[in-house]
Each structure stands twice: as C-alpha cells, then as structure tokens.
C-alpha cells in the first residue's frame, strides 16, 4: 500500500522517478565543477605569489650536497636544463609558502644572519615539504658562499631573504606549452620573468579564461565548452603589477615562444 501511495501523491511513476534522480546527479556534478572552478580562481587570483620586497628574517637554512636544479618547479626539465641563468644560484623554499608553486622562478637575495659574506641571489626551483616555515634548503655551493667551507662548519644556520628582480636584463619571458597541450586543454609555463607571475588570462575570440596555477608551476585552463581558437592571446601579469601580452599563441606549439616585452 505504501509503495503505491507515494507515486500517486507526488504524481510520479517509475520512469519519472529515475529521470529526476538522473537530473539530481547532473546538478550535483555541476555543483562540484562550480566549486572546483571557484577554488581554482582563488588560487589564480590571490595566488600568494611573492611581491617585490617581500622578505623573511632569521629563518632556518640547511644544505644538501646532493641537490640539483631539478625540482618541483620543473624549471630544469621544461626549459633551463641543468642550471639556472648564469650568475644566479638556486634554492628550495619551505612548503608552507610554496605549496602551489607561488615562489617558483622568484629570485631571493639571501644573506647570513651571522656571517660576513655578501648576499647571494638564488632562483627558487623547488619546495622543501619538511622545512620549518619560510626556511631555505640550499645546494652546498650556495651554503659555502654564504657561510664558508671551514671544517666543522654547522650544517644549519640562520638567514635573511628578500624577493628581488631576477638579474636577467638581456632576456625576455618565454612561454612553454606542456607536452600534450591543445585547444581542448592548455597548460603553460612562463620563464625568464623578472618577478613571479601573478595571473594569466587567455582570450580566445570573444571568450576570456582566467588560468589557474598548479603546484608544478604550470598555468592551466581545461575548456569544457568549444575548443579554443587556433590562435589565442595570453596576458601575463607579474607581482610588480606590470603586464605583457603574447598575441597569436598556438595552444599546440611545443617550442618555446618568446614574448616581445616583459615585466
């Protein structure tokens, strides 16, 4: 009796019931997509990317003789090769400030709290998940420059750091599409910017997409509608509030694409 009463009361038969269930699942799926997009937009808009002059004082610094330029920022494998631009060291920063790759590619002027050596500029190439807040993990060569290499030297010390412009005066930014990028799913890395990238906006015809930052240092959009145009415009804004636009970018081009200006 109850089994027959409920459909009559609400005017539903079995077909309508399952139809409504299907619609409900579609709505839940759409809600999940909206929430994910909102979270991604928060990452891309706020981002936590460091601004010029942002600094930390008296933080822990360690070194590892097995360190290489390869790291979570993918600067080595995607563009630079085995070393950063000439005259720049490399460093990893604590995961609490680089969890979404915000500091990737940023240049830090590092000085020792106790030592007398001149400050050294290093490019952030990775993060240190187990390091204390705002700490640095360095290759042995960088640690030696700041602390010397005398026998018995401590392997842990205290340092200050400050975000500065990368000393790459003769280089312009480059865009590198990730392998497999296309008009349907676009993933881009930006290198040789003097300051970290704060936001990326892609224009395809009349459609505008705000890319979101991934923890491996790529900016992405996953277009759920029509594919992107064969050529798109890319607006990049750095943390010094300056922007540059790269016009006519092919989403499927795997070669490095140079910008005409920088930030």
N, C-alpha and C positions, 0 to 999 in steps of 0.2 A: 504493500500500500504506500509506504513512504517512497519507494523507488519511483512510483508513477506520479506521486503528488508533486514532487519538486519540479520536474519539467513542465507540468501543467501550470503551476503557479507562476513560473518565470517565462513561460511561453517558449521553452527550448526543447528541441528534440536532440537526438544523439549527434546528428551532423552539425547542428548549430553549436552544440556544446564544445565539440572538438575544434570547430572553427574559431570559437572565442579563445580557447586555450592556445591555439597557434598564434593568434593575434597578440595575446598576452606575452608569449615568449619573444615575439618580434619586438614588442615595446621594451621588454627588459634588456634585450640585446642592444637596442638603440640607446637606452639609458646608459648602459655600460660604455658604449662608444663615446657618448657625450661626456661622461665623467673622465674617461681616459684623455680625450681631447683637451678638456679643461685643465687637467693636471699637467699635460704636456705644454699647454700655453703658459702656465705659471712658470715652468722651467725655462721656456724660451724668453718670456717677458722679463721675469725677475732675474733668474739665472744665477745670481751670486757671483758673476764674473768680476774679478778684481779691478778696481778703478785706479788710475794713476795716483801714486802717493799712499795707497793702502799699505799698511805695514803691521809688523808684529815685533815685539821686543822680548829679549831674554827667553827665547824658546829653545827647546832641545834640538841639537843637531848630532847626527850619527853618520858613520860612513860604512861603506861596504866595498871591499876591493874587487868583488865580482860584478859590480854594477856596470851596466851598458846603457847606451842612449835609448835602446828599445824599451818600451814601457806601455802603460795603459793608454797613453795619448796617441799611440800609433803614428807618431811623427817620423820614426825611423823607417818602418816598413812601408809607409804610404808615400813618403816624399824625400826626406833628407838623406836617408842611408844611415851609415854608422855613426855619424857625428852631427852636432848642430852647426849652424853657420859659424864661420871662422871667427875666433875671438870670444866666443860665448861658451861657457861651461853648461852642464845640465844638472838637474836636481829633481828629486821627488818631494812632494809636499804631503802633509797629513791628509788622510782620507776625509776628515771632518770638514775640510774646506774644498776638497776636490772630488767629492762623491759623484758629481755629474760632469766631471771634466772641465769645471769652470776655470781652473787655473792653467789648463793645457796651453802651451805656447806662450804663456806670460813670462816676462823676464823679471827676475828678482835681483836686486842689489843686496848682496849678503855680506855682513861683517861680523867679526867675532866680538863678543862682549868683553873678553879678557885679553885677546891678542892685539898685536900692533900692526898686523898686516893690512894692506889696502883692501877695500871692499872688492868683491868679485861679482860679475854679472853672470847669472845662470838662467837657462830656459827650463821651464817646468816640462818634463817629459813623461811623468808618471805620478802615481799617488802611493802613499805608504799606509796601508789599511790599519796597521797596528801601532802607528806612531802616535804620541800624545798630540793634543790639539795644537795646530799651527806649526808643528815641528817639521824639520827638514831631514831628508835622508840623502846623503851625497856619495858620489864616487870618491875613491881615495885621493885622486888627483886634486879635486876641489878642496877636500878637507885639508890636504897638505898645504895648499896655497894660503889657506886662512889660519892654520894652526902650526905650520911647520911639520917636519917629519923626524924630530929628535926621538931617540929611543925612549921608550916608556911614556910616550905622549898618550894622554887619555883618549879613548875612542868615542867618548861622549862629551859634548861641550855645549856652551850656550851661545846663541847667535841672535842677531837682529836681521830683519829683512824688510825690503820696501819694493813695491811694484814700480818699475821704471819702463821707459820706452826701450824696446829691443834695439840695439845698435846695428841696424841693418839699413843704413842710409841709401845704399845703392841697389836695394831690392824692392820690388813691388809685390803685393799679395798675389798668391796663386790659389786657384780653385782646383781641387782634385776630386772627381766623382768616384765613389766607391764602386768596386767591381760589381757588375750586375745592375747598376742604376739605369733607370729608363724613364720613359714618360709616365709609367704607372707607379713607380716607386723610386724616389730620388733621395740620395744620401751624399752629402758633400763635406769635404774637409777644406779648411782655409788655413794657409800657412803664410809666413812672411808678413804678417800684420804686426805693426809696432806695438799694438796693445791687443789684449784678448777681444774676441768677438762677443758682442752683447746680444745681437739679434740678427736674424736673416729672414728676409721677406722675398718670396718668389712671385713674380707676376707672369701669368700665362693668359694672354688675351685680356679678357675683362675679369678674369678670376685672380684673386690675390690670396696667397697662402703664407702663414707665418710658420716657419720651420721650428722644430724643437730640437734641443741639444740632447745627445745620447752620452752615456758615461764613457764611451770610447772616442769622444771628441768629434763625432760627425753630426752635422745638422741634417734633419730629415723631414720629408713630408711623404705620407702614404695616401695617395689620392684615391678616395673611394668612389669618385664620380667618373666623368670623362677623362681620358688620358690628357696629360699636359700637351701643350703645343710643341711642335718640333724644336722651337727655339723659345727660351724663356729669359726674362730679365731677373737678375739677382741683386737685391740691395743689402749691403752688409754694413752694420753699424757697430763700431768698436766702443770700448768702455771709456774712451776720451770724448765720446759724443760725436765723433766725426764719422761720416759715411762715404761709401763709394758704391757705384752701380756697375755691374757687369752685364752688358746687353748681348742678346743673341746667343745665350749659352745652350748648347746641345745637351740635354739630360743624359744621353747615352755616350758622350765623349769620354773616353778613359784617359786621355792625355791631360797633362797639367795645363790649365787655362789661365793665362796671365791677366791681371787687371790693369787698367790704364792709369789708375791712381790708387792711393792707399789712404790709411787713416793715421 
